[in-house]
Amino acid sequence: MRKHRNSADVLRLMRQLATLLKGGVLLQPALEMSSNSLKRSVARRFSSVLRRLHDRVASGHRFSSSLELFPQYFESHTVSVIRAGEESGRLANAVQEVSHYLYERQKLKSKLFTLLLYPMIILAITILTVLFLLFFLLPRFEQIFGTMSLELPWITQWLLSCSLFLRQNFLIFVVLILVIFFLSKFYRRNRKIALLWEKGMLRLPVLGDTLLRLSLIRNLQLLGLLMRNGVPLYDALTLTSHGCRSFLEQKVYRSLKKGLVQGRSLSESLSKFHFLHLDYTQILAAHEDSSKLADGIVLIRAQLEEEIESLTERFFAALEPMIILSVGMVVAIILIAVYLPIFELSTQGGF
């Protein structure tokens, strides 16, 4: 079953419950009120889930065990935080923490989407422009050039050959792109290929650092959430690793858990990986000594957010002129190739 569906609906529920529970409303009436107020603003299936959650809690089941029945909506770490809140008598705080975590995760996704939107639009326009010129404009000029008793410049001949090749093999290219797309969906099944790809992505200048910090922010945010709500470190690492799609991240978490079993501290195990700055491992070590590891994780996450703001600004500030320059160069080359024969013919008096 597909996971993490309708995360916006889950966020609405957690926000509503946090507000009601913090206001002194008991869980069962809070669920009933949330179900009634949200039924028009959430998906129909999720509205049905809300009713079933209310019915189970009303019949005496725990809220965490009820959430566990719907893994397609409520992730394992959400259930663990809620369960820890129930056991400690701090359910309202736990729900508020989950709500804040879901909001921050959604905000991070929105920020990344916004940053990528403009370059993707420019790239799409560039591709469509080039395809239009190659498939529609150049064939018309090819007919005109065929009537001229003139040897075409090499750049024009090359461009006309490219246009002809693309038009003759268009379906082959479409099939090839589809095959590559579907193969990329299954590359994660091969651990070695996936690890090589992920390590290669992390070595990319600026982009690699950005991707690494985004991953660290997401993982540290979840790890801090679990630990602040009383989940033991080993279990928190296990739950955090469950949400990792990356084989490289899973490898890191296996190593961290192994280190804990062998008696090493989290900072000591992390120091063996070069992706985390020495300053961060020192912050963790200091907070481990004072038994406030969750606070140290939150502090590191805040610093990483500041770093990624700076990195993304630099990256896209450099990317935007490069894209515009590339678009201009491609269009300029095509126009030069088209109009150069016409210009030569006009200078010879034959046009």
FITOR-731561 format. One line per 2 residues: their letters; for each residue x negated, y negated, z negated of N, C-alpha, C. Coordinates in steps of 0.05 Angstrom, whole numbers. Each point is the difference from the previous one (the first is absolute). Layout:
BEGIN
A) X Y Z X Y Z X Y Z  ...
***
This chain:
BEGIN
MR) -17 24 0 17 -24 0 -18 -25 0  9 -20 14 -16 -24 3 0 -16 -26
KH) -24 -9 -8 -2 -14 -26 -1 -30 4  3 -14 -23 -2 -29 -1 19 -14 19
RN) 24 11 3 20 -12 18 16 -21 -16  8 -22 13 16 -20 -13 -14 -11 -25
SA) -25 -7 2 -14 -11 -24 12 -27 -9  11 -15 19 13 -25 -7 25 5 -18
DV) 14 22 5 23 7 -17 -9 8 -28  -21 15 -1 -11 8 -26 -9 -25 -16
LR) -12 -19 14 -9 -24 -13 24 -16 -11  21 -2 15 25 -13 -9 11 13 -26
LM) 0 27 1 11 14 -24 -17 -5 -24  -27 2 2 -17 -3 -22 1 -28 -11
RQ) 2 -20 17 2 -28 -9 26 -4 -16  22 11 11 25 -3 -13 0 14 -27
LA) -10 24 -1 -1 15 -25 -18 -14 -21  -23 -10 9 -18 -14 -18 13 -24 -13
TL) 15 -15 16 14 -24 -10 21 8 -21  15 21 6 22 8 -18 -11 13 -25
LK) -21 17 2 -11 13 -23 -14 -20 -18  -14 -19 12 -13 -21 -16 20 -17 -14
GG) 25 -2 11 21 -16 -12 15 16 -22  -8 24 -6 12 16 -21 22 19 9
VL) 5 2 26 20 18 10 -11 29 -1  16 19 -9 -8 28 -1 -3 11 29
LQ) -15 23 2 -6 11 26 25 7 16  18 15 -12 24 10 15 16 -23 11
PA) 9 -20 -16 14 -22 12 -16 -17 19  -27 -1 -5 -18 -14 19 0 13 27
LE) 0 27 1 1 14 25 27 -4 14  22 0 -16 26 -4 11 2 -28 13
MS) -9 -20 -15 1 -27 10 -18 -4 25  -23 13 0 -18 -2 23 13 14 24
SN) 12 23 -4 13 15 22 22 -17 12  16 -13 -17 23 -17 10 -10 -25 15
SL) -21 -12 -11 -9 -26 12 -18 4 25  -12 24 2 -19 5 22 13 16 23
KR) 23 10 -3 11 19 19 4 -12 28  3 -27 1 4 -13 26 -26 -10 12
SV) -21 -1 -16 -25 -11 10 -22 22 5  7 25 -6 -19 22 5 12 19 20
AR) -17 19 9 9 20 19 21 18 -13  17 11 17 22 16 -10 -10 25 -15
RF) -21 12 10 -11 24 -14 -11 -8 -27  -13 -22 -1 -12 -9 -26 22 -7 -20
SS) 22 -11 10 23 -6 -18 11 26 -12  0 22 16 8 26 -10 -19 10 -22
VL) -26 -5 5 -21 7 -20 5 -14 -26  7 -26 1 5 -15 -24 23 12 -16
RR) 21 7 13 23 13 -14 -8 26 -13  -16 16 14 -9 25 -12 -19 -4 -23
LH) -17 -20 1 -17 -7 -23 17 -7 -24  20 -17 4 17 -8 -22 15 24 -12
DR) 10 17 17 15 24 -10 -18 18 -16  -25 4 9 -18 18 -15 -8 -12 -27
VA) -5 -26 -1 -7 -13 -25 24 0 -19  24 -4 12 24 1 -17 5 27 -12
SG) -9 21 14 4 28 -10 -23 9 -18  -18 -18 -7 -21 6 -19 -27 6 10
HR) -4 -1 26 -27 5 11 -18 -25 -2  -26 5 -2 -18 -22 -1 -2 -15 27
FS) -6 -26 -2 -1 -16 25 -23 10 17  -23 6 -12 -24 9 16 6 26 14
SS) 13 19 -13 6 26 13 21 -3 22  17 -20 -3 20 -6 21 -14 -12 24
LE) -19 -18 -4 -15 -12 22 -15 21 15  -10 20 -14 -17 21 11 15 16 21
LF) 27 0 0 16 15 19 0 -13 28  -10 -25 1 1 -15 26 -28 -10 7
PQ) -18 19 7 -28 -8 6 -2 -16 26  21 1 17 -1 -16 24 3 -30 -5
YF) 9 -7 -25 3 -27 -8 -18 -8 -22  -4 17 -20 -15 -6 -24 -26 16 -1
ES) -22 -13 3 -26 13 1 -7 12 -27  -19 19 0 -7 14 -25 -11 -19 -21
HT) -15 -21 8 -11 -18 -20 22 -17 -13  21 -6 16 23 -15 -12 13 17 -22
VS) 4 26 6 12 18 -19 -17 2 -25  -27 1 4 -18 3 -23 1 -25 -18
VI) 1 -23 12 0 -25 -16 27 -1 -15  22 6 13 26 0 -14 1 20 -22
RA) -12 24 4 -1 20 -21 -16 -9 -24  -23 -13 6 -17 -10 -22 15 -22 -15
GE) 16 -16 14 15 -21 -13 22 11 -18  12 22 9 21 14 -16 -12 11 -25
ES) -23 13 3 -13 13 -24 -10 -20 -20  -8 -24 9 -11 -20 -18 21 -20 -9
GR) 25 3 10 21 -19 -8 -2 -27 13  -16 -2 22 -4 -25 14 10 3 29
LA) 24 10 3 11 5 27 3 -26 16  10 -21 -13 4 -26 13 -26 -11 11
NA) -22 2 -16 -26 -9 10 -10 17 23  5 27 -2 -9 18 21 14 -6 27
VQ) 26 -5 -1 15 -6 24 -10 -27 11  -5 -19 -17 -10 -26 9 -27 3 13
EV) -17 17 -11 -27 5 12 3 12 27  17 20 3 5 13 26 10 -21 20
SH) 19 -17 -9 11 -20 18 -22 -19 10  -18 -8 -18 -22 -18 7 -19 14 19
YL) -6 25 -5 -18 15 17 11 2 29  26 7 2 13 3 26 0 -27 15
YE) 4 -21 -15 1 -27 12 -28 -7 11  -21 4 -17 -27 -6 9 -8 17 24
RQ) 8 25 1 -7 17 22 14 -9 26  25 -8 -3 15 -10 23 -12 -27 10
KL) -9 -17 -19 -12 -25 7 -26 4 15  -16 20 -9 -25 6 13 5 10 29
KS) 20 17 4 7 9 27 9 -23 18  16 -18 -12 10 -22 16 -22 -19 8
KL) -19 -4 -19 -23 -17 6 -17 11 22  -5 26 -1 -16 13 21 14 -1 27
FT) 27 5 0 15 -2 25 0 -28 12  2 -20 -17 0 -27 9 -27 -7 12
LL) -22 9 -12 -26 -6 10 -5 14 27  11 24 3 -4 15 25 19 -8 22
LY) 22 -14 -6 20 -5 19 -9 -18 23  -13 -22 -6 -9 -18 21 -20 12 19
PM) -22 13 -10 -18 13 19 13 22 17  19 15 -12 14 21 15 17 -12 22
II) 13 -23 -5 16 -13 20 -17 -10 23  -23 -13 -7 -19 -9 20 -10 23 17
LA) -7 22 -13 -10 23 14 21 12 19  25 1 -9 22 10 17 4 -17 24
IT) 0 -27 -4 3 -19 22 -22 4 20  -25 3 -10 -23 4 18 4 25 17
IL) 7 22 -12 4 25 15 22 -3 20  22 -12 -7 23 -3 18 -8 -19 24
TV) -16 -21 -7 -9 -18 21 -18 14 20  -19 15 -10 -18 14 18 15 21 17
LF) 18 15 -12 16 19 15 17 -13 22  11 -23 -7 16 -15 20 -18 -8 24
LL) -24 -11 -7 -18 -8 22 -9 23 17  -6 23 -13 -11 23 14 22 15 16
FF) 24 0 -10 21 16 13 18 -16 19  2 -26 -4 18 -16 16 -14 -21 17
LL) -18 -15 -13 -13 -22 15 -21 9 19  -18 17 -9 -22 9 17 9 16 25
PR) 20 17 -2 9 14 25 10 -19 22  12 -22 -8 9 -20 20 -24 -14 13
FE) -20 -7 -16 -24 -12 12 -16 21 16  2 25 -7 -13 21 15 10 1 29
QI) 26 -4 4 12 -1 26 -9 -24 16  -3 -23 -15 -10 -24 14 -29 3 8
FG) -16 12 -18 -29 3 6 -3 20 23  19 19 4 -2 20 21 2 -13 28
TM) 13 -23 1 3 -14 26 -23 -18 6  -19 -3 -18 -22 -18 4 -25 15 10
SL) -13 -12 19 -25 11 10 -23 -11 -17  -1 9 -25 -19 -11 -19 -8 22 -19
EL) -27 1 -5 -9 19 -20 5 -11 -28  14 16 -16 8 -10 -26 -23 1 -19
PW) -1 -19 -19 -21 0 -21 2 26 -16  -23 7 -12 -1 26 -15 20 0 -23
IT) 3 -23 -14 18 -1 -23 29 5 9  7 -10 24 27 3 10 5 30 8
QW) -21 11 14 2 29 7 3 17 -25  -16 -6 -20 1 16 -24 28 -2 -14
LL) 11 -24 -1 25 -4 -13 23 13 16  -1 -1 27 20 13 16 -1 30 -3
SC) -25 11 -3 -3 29 -4 12 8 -27  -5 -16 -20 11 6 -27 31 -1 1
SL) 11 -20 14 29 -2 2 11 24 15  -12 8 22 9 24 15 -2 25 -17
FL) -22 3 -14 -4 24 -17 21 2 -22  6 -22 -13 20 -1 -21 28 6 11
RQ) 6 -11 23 27 5 11 3 29 9  -21 11 10 2 28 10 0 20 -23
NF) -12 -7 -22 -2 19 -23 15 -10 -25  20 -16 4 14 -13 -22 12 22 -19
LI) 14 20 12 12 20 -17 -20 17 -16  -23 4 13 -21 15 -14 -9 -16 -25
FV) -3 -26 3 -9 -17 -22 22 0 -22  25 -1 7 21 1 -20 0 26 -15
VL) -3 22 14 -1 27 -13 -24 1 -18  -23 -10 9 -25 1 -16 3 -16 -26
IL) 13 -24 2 4 -16 -24 18 14 -19  21 13 10 19 15 -17 -14 23 -14
VI) -17 14 15 -15 23 -11 -19 -9 -22  -14 -23 4 -18 -11 -20 16 -8 -25
FF) 23 -12 5 17 -9 -23 9 24 -17  9 21 13 10 23 -15 -23 16 -13
LS) -24 0 13 -23 14 -12 -9 -15 -25  2 -27 1 -9 -16 -23 18 5 -24
KF) 25 9 5 18 7 -22 -9 24 -16  -14 18 14 -8 25 -12 -30 2 -8
YR) -14 -22 5 -29 1 -6 -5 4 -30  18 -9 -17 -4 3 -29 0 29 -9
RN) 10 17 16 0 29 -8 -28 11 -1  -18 -12 16 -28 8 0 -15 -18 -19
RK) -7 10 -23 -13 -16 -21 -26 -13 9  -17 15 15 -25 -10 8 3 -23 20
IA) 18 2 19 4 -21 20 12 -25 -15  18 5 -18 13 -23 -15 -21 -15 -16
LL) -18 15 -14 -20 -12 -16 -20 -17 17  -8 11 23 -17 -14 18 13 -26 10
WE) 25 2 7 15 -24 10 2 -21 -22  7 8 -24 3 -19 -22 -27 -13 -8
KG) -21 16 0 -26 -12 -6 -9 -19 22  7 6 25 -7 -18 22 16 -26 -2
ML) 25 2 -7 16 -25 -4 -11 -18 -22  -10 13 -21 -10 -16 -22 -27 -14 6
RL) -14 10 21 -25 -12 8 4 -24 19  25 -4 9 5 -23 18 -5 -26 -15
PV) -14 -19 13 -5 -26 -14 26 -14 -7  2 -11 -23 23 -16 -11 25 17 -3
LG) 8 13 22 24 17 0 -3 23 -20  -23 13 0 -5 22 -18 3 -9 -29
DT) -13 -23 -7 3 -10 -27 28 -7 -8  15 -11 20 28 -7 -5 17 25 -6
LL) -3 21 17 14 25 -4 -7 13 -27  -25 -1 -7 -9 12 -25 13 -15 -24
RL) 0 -26 1 11 -15 -22 31 3 -2  13 2 23 29 5 0 6 26 -14
SL) -16 20 7 4 27 -12 -5 -1 -30  -22 -14 -8 -6 -2 -29 21 -15 -15
IR) 11 -22 12 21 -15 -13 24 18 -5  9 14 21 23 18 -3 -4 21 -21
NL) -23 13 0 -6 21 -19 -3 -10 -28  -15 -22 -3 -4 -11 -27 26 -10 -12
QL) 16 -12 16 26 -10 -9 17 23 -12  0 22 14 15 24 -9 -13 12 -25
LG) -26 2 0 -15 12 -22 5 -17 -26  -2 -26 3 5 -18 -23 29 2 -10
LL) 19 2 18 28 3 -7 4 26 -17  -11 22 9 3 25 -14 -13 -1 -28
MR) -24 -11 -1 -14 0 -26 12 -19 -20  10 -23 10 13 -19 -19 25 12 -12
NG) 12 20 13 24 12 -10 -5 27 -14  -25 4 -7 -6 23 -17 -6 26 14
VP) -3 -1 26 -7 25 14 -30 5 -3  -9 23 -9 -29 6 -4 -15 -4 26
LY) -26 -7 -2 -17 -7 23 0 22 20  -4 25 -9 -2 22 19 26 3 16
DA) 22 -1 -14 26 2 14 5 -24 18  -9 -24 -9 3 -24 17 -16 3 26
LT) -24 11 -2 -16 4 24 13 20 19  12 21 -12 14 20 16 24 -12 15
LT) 16 -15 -14 23 -13 12 -7 -20 21  -22 -15 -5 -9 -20 19 -10 14 26
SH) -14 22 -4 -10 15 24 23 11 17  23 6 -13 22 11 15 10 -20 21
GC) -3 -26 -6 9 -20 19 -20 -8 21  -23 13 0 -22 -6 19 4 17 26
RS) 2 -13 22 0 14 26 -28 6 10  -19 -15 -10 -27 2 9 -14 23 -13
FL) -14 17 17 -16 22 -11 -24 -11 -16  -10 -23 8 -23 -12 -14 8 -8 -28
EQ) 24 -12 -3 10 -8 -26 5 24 -17  11 21 11 6 24 -15 -26 13 -10
KV) -21 -1 17 -26 10 -8 -11 -15 -24  3 -27 0 -9 -17 -22 15 8 -26
YR) 26 3 2 15 7 -24 -6 27 -11  -5 19 18 -9 27 -10 -26 -2 -15
SL) -18 -17 10 -26 -4 -13 3 -14 -27  18 -19 -2 5 -15 -25 12 19 -21
KK) 19 17 8 12 19 -19 -20 20 -9  -17 9 19 -21 19 -8 -19 -12 -20
GL) -6 -26 4 -18 -14 -18 12 -2 -28  26 -5 -2 13 -1 -26 -1 27 -14
VQ) 5 21 15 -1 27 -12 -28 6 -11  -21 -10 14 -28 5 -8 -9 -19 -21
GR) 18 -19 -8 -7 -18 -22 -11 -27 8  0 -6 26 -10 -26 9 22 -20 -1
SL) -7 -25 -4 20 -22 0 8 -7 28  22 -15 3 9 -8 26 -20 -18 14
SE) -11 -19 -15 -20 -18 12 -25 14 9  -8 20 -15 -24 16 7 5 16 26
SL) 24 11 3 6 15 24 3 -18 24  12 -24 -4 3 -18 22 -26 -12 9
SK) -20 -2 -18 -26 -12 8 -14 17 21  8 25 4 -13 17 20 10 -7 28
FH) 22 -15 2 11 -8 26 -8 -28 5  -10 -5 25 -12 -26 6 22 -20 9
FL) 25 8 2 20 -19 9 9 -19 -21  -6 5 -26 8 -18 -22 -24 -15 -10
HL) 2 -26 -1 -23 -17 -8 -8 7 -29  -25 -5 -6 -11 5 -27 15 -16 -21
DY) 9 -25 8 14 -17 -19 26 14 -10  13 14 18 26 13 -7 -5 24 -18
TQ) -20 16 5 -5 22 -17 -9 -9 -28  -14 -23 -1 -7 -11 -26 24 -10 -16
IL) 20 -12 15 25 -9 -13 14 25 -11  2 21 15 13 25 -9 -15 11 -25
AA) -26 0 1 -16 11 -22 6 -16 -26  1 -27 3 5 -17 -23 27 5 -12
HE) 20 4 17 27 4 -10 4 29 -10  -16 18 11 1 28 -11 -10 0 -29
DS) -21 -16 -5 -11 -1 -27 20 -12 -20  17 -19 10 19 -13 -18 27 14 2
SK) 2 23 13 25 15 2 22 -16 14  -7 -17 18 20 -15 15 -5 3 30
LA) -2 25 8 -6 6 28 21 -11 19  25 2 -7 22 -10 17 -4 -30 6
DG) -8 -15 -21 -5 -29 3 -23 -5 20  -21 16 -2 -22 -2 18 8 5 29
IV) 17 20 4 10 6 27 16 -23 12  17 -12 -17 16 -22 8 -18 -24 8
LI) -21 -5 -15 -19 -21 5 -14 4 27  -9 24 5 -14 6 25 19 -3 23
RA) 25 9 -3 19 -3 22 5 -30 7  1 -17 -21 4 -29 5 -24 -11 15
QL) -24 8 -6 -24 -10 14 0 10 29  8 25 4 1 11 27 21 -15 17
EE) 22 -8 -12 20 -15 15 -12 -27 10  -15 -13 -17 -13 -25 8 -20 5 22
EI) -15 22 -2 -20 6 21 14 6 27  22 15 -1 13 7 25 13 -24 13
ES) 9 -19 -16 11 -25 12 -22 -14 16  -24 -2 -12 -22 -13 14 -8 16 25
LT) -2 27 -3 -8 16 23 19 -2 23  26 2 -5 20 -1 21 1 -27 14
ER) -4 -21 -16 0 -27 12 -24 -2 19  -23 10 -8 -24 -1 17 3 17 25
FF) 12 24 -4 3 19 22 18 -11 22  23 -10 -9 19 -9 20 -7 -28 11
AA) -15 -16 -15 -10 -25 10 -20 5 23  -15 22 -2 -19 8 21 14 14 22
LE) 20 16 -6 14 16 20 17 -16 19  13 -21 -10 18 -15 17 -14 -13 24
PM) -22 -15 -4 -13 -11 24 -11 21 19  -9 23 -12 -11 22 17 22 11 18
II) 24 4 -11 22 10 16 8 -20 22  2 -25 -7 7 -21 19 -21 -2 22
LS) -25 1 -8 -22 -1 20 1 25 18  5 23 -11 2 24 16 23 -1 21
VG) 23 -10 -10 23 -3 18 -7 -19 23  -13 -23 -7 -7 -19 20 -20 11 21
MV) -19 16 -10 -20 11 18 12 21 19  18 17 -10 13 20 17 17 -13 22
VA) 16 -20 -8 17 -14 19 -18 -15 20  -21 -13 -10 -18 -15 18 -13 18 20
II) -9 24 -8 -13 18 19 20 9 22  25 5 -8 20 9 20 6 -23 19
LI) 3 -24 -10 6 -23 17 -24 -6 19  -24 2 -11 -24 -5 17 -1 21 23
AV) 5 25 -7 0 22 20 21 -5 21  23 -11 -8 22 -4 19 -6 -24 19
YL) -9 -22 -12 -2 -25 15 -27 -4 14  -20 16 -8 -26 -3 13 0 6 30
PI) 13 21 9 2 5 29 15 -23 15  21 -10 -13 15 -21 13 -17 -25 2
FE) -16 -6 -21 -18 -23 1 -21 3 22  -12 24 1 -21 5 21 12 -3 28
LS) 24 10 4 13 -2 26 6 -28 7  9 -16 -20 6 -28 6 -24 -16 6
TQ) -24 7 -12 -25 -15 6 -10 7 28  8 24 10 -7 7 27 19 -10 22
GG) 21 -13 -10 19 -11 19 20 20 11  1 23 -13 18 21 11 26 3 -16
F) 6 -19 -18 25 2 -16 14 -27 0
***
